[in-house]
Amino acid sequence: MNFSKIKENALKYLGYHHQILDEKMNVLIDECIEEIEKMSSFRVTYRKFPLSFHPLRIDEISLNLDYPDLNDLFQNCHDVVIIGCTLGLQVEKRSHYYSHIDMTKATIFDAVASSFLEVKCDEYENELLIGKRTFRFCPGYGRVPIELNKELAFIIESSKKIVLTVQESNILLPQKSMIGLIGLGDNRKEKTCQNCLHIKDCNFRKRGQTCYAKD
């Protein structure tokens, strides 16, 4: 587990940029990482399908993916992986607990939990998928409707397999969860600032930071 990466991401989410951490903040972040590591129950489920084009879709399950952002992302891909993962309900409950007794701790805990989930997903993806691939693309990002969460969750049976459900509002429960799409192909599109949909209003770039490995 890459704890330094978890801490690095969490600090970005909290708005830190080259500031020297005071001892209290440093201790709080480390405590949250340790708590989440002990209580989280990271679970994953996924399915892989061949892609069809013009329009972009998965014929096997009659799923429409014909959105401009996905057409761009998957233009050189032959397969797509639908993946879902979660940290589990205990992390959710602890987050609610802190929100009632200590808002500073609650804010830090939330940022660390988001980072923890991202790093765990990256590590699992690196073990699962050998070869070239796109970055994970989640519904609700860009021009892909968040309503797609429900269809994807049904396809991968996330409720039964990892106890990850989609609420009427299309928000995932537990909230520290993710459902995404990954394209597989030799000429995959990498995740960079320059192809990000939010480059013009990115808070990270305004602070002189990036959330991607490449600019």
Secondary structure, DSSP 8 states (H G I E B T S, - for coil): --HHHHHHHHHHHTT-SS----HHHHHHHHHHHHHHHHH---EEEEEEEE-BTTTTEEGGGTEE---HHHHHHTTT-SEEEEEEEE--HHHHHHHHHHHHH-HHHHHHHHHHHHHHHHHHHHHHHHHH--S-B---B-TTSTTS-TTHHHHHHHHTTHHHHH--EE-TTS-EESSSEEEEEEEE-TT----BGGG-TTGGG-HHHHTT--SSSB-
